[in-house]
Amino acid sequence: MCVDYTDLNKAYPRDAYPLPNIDRLVDGATGNKVLSFLSAYSGYNQIPMATSDMNKTTFIIDDANYFYKVMSFSLKNAEATYQRLLDKVFSHIMGKCVAVYVDDMVVQSSSHHQYVEDLSTVFSALR
């Protein structure tokens, strides 16, 4: 199934929330002994849509109309919304042991011993 939100995306204003500079994130990982790359694939689908916006995502199939109750990946501001959420989730450890670019995360540690603690901290925040 493919839902085309071209017209909705044109009509809706862009969220100006800045995405991180990917070059800085890559440079920030240098010098660490242990790196883990995590992907929050389908993480967008964990963010509920505002009730007032659900009807804007309506799509039709042969015998019914449906709408999204969670954020759809193809919406214009999905990346900015998701980045804002993860910036809040990881605010206490961002830049210390984790770097986030939308739905991709890097856990970075200076030693194997520290890595276990850092990974535990990241998973606790995600939980």
C-alpha positions in Angstrom: 0.0 0.0 0.0 1.2 3.5 -0.8 -0.4 6.6 0.5 0.5 9.9 -1.4 0.7 12.9 1.0 2.0 15.2 -1.7 -0.9 17.7 -1.4 -1.0 17.5 2.4 2.8 18.1 2.6 2.5 21.1 0.3 -0.3 22.7 2.4 1.4 22.1 5.8 4.1 24.4 7.1 7.6 23.0 7.5 8.8 22.4 11.1 12.0 24.3 11.4 13.5 22.1 14.1 17.1 21.5 13.1 18.5 18.1 12.3 22.0 17.4 13.5 25.0 17.9 11.2 25.9 14.4 10.1 29.6 15.3 9.6 29.8 16.5 13.3 28.2 13.2 14.5 30.7 11.1 12.5 33.7 13.2 13.7 32.4 13.0 17.3 32.6 9.2 17.1 36.4 9.2 16.5 38.6 8.3 19.4 36.1 5.9 21.0 37.1 2.3 21.5 33.6 0.8 21.2 30.8 1.9 18.9 27.3 0.4 18.5 25.0 1.5 15.8 21.3 1.2 16.5 18.3 1.8 14.2 14.9 2.7 15.5 13.3 1.3 12.3 9.6 2.1 12.4 10.1 4.3 15.5 7.9 6.9 13.8 5.1 4.5 14.3 5.4 4.9 18.1 4.4 8.6 18.0 0.6 9.1 18.3 -1.0 11.6 15.9 -2.8 14.5 17.4 -6.5 13.6 17.4 -7.3 16.7 15.5 -4.8 15.7 12.7 -5.8 12.1 12.3 -8.5 12.8 9.7 -5.9 14.6 7.5 -4.2 11.3 6.9 -7.3 9.5 5.6 -6.9 7.1 2.7 -9.5 5.0 0.9 -9.5 1.4 -0.1 -12.3 -0.5 -1.9 -14.8 -0.7 0.9 -13.6 1.6 3.7 -11.8 4.8 4.7 -8.9 4.6 7.2 -6.6 7.1 8.8 -3.3 6.9 10.7 -3.4 7.0 14.5 0.4 7.2 14.6 2.8 9.3 12.7 3.4 8.2 9.1 7.0 8.2 7.8 5.9 10.1 4.6 4.6 13.2 6.4 6.7 16.3 5.8 7.6 16.9 9.5 8.1 13.3 10.6 11.9 13.6 10.7 11.8 16.9 12.7 9.2 15.5 15.1 11.1 12.3 15.7 14.4 14.1 16.1 12.8 16.5 18.7 11.5 13.5 20.6 14.8 11.7 20.7 16.6 14.9 21.7 14.3 15.0 24.7 14.7 11.3 25.5 18.5 11.5 25.4 19.0 15.1 26.7 20.9 13.9 29.8 23.4 11.8 27.7 23.4 13.4 24.3 27.0 13.9 23.2 28.4 11.9 26.2 27.7 8.3 25.2 25.1 8.6 22.4 24.6 10.6 19.2 21.3 10.6 17.3 20.4 11.4 13.8 16.6 10.9 13.4 16.1 7.1 13.8 19.8 6.2 13.8 21.8 6.1 17.1 25.5 5.6 17.9 26.4 4.5 21.4 30.1 5.4 21.8 32.3 4.4 24.7 36.0 4.9 25.7 36.4 1.3 27.0 34.6 -2.0 27.0 33.8 -1.6 30.7 32.3 1.8 30.1 30.4 0.4 27.1 28.3 -1.9 29.2 27.2 1.0 31.4 26.6 3.3 28.4 24.5 0.8 26.5 22.4 0.1 29.7 21.9 3.9 30.0 20.8 4.2 26.4 18.4 1.2 26.6 16.9 2.6 29.9 16.2 5.9 28.2 14.6 4.2 25.3 12.5 2.1 27.6 
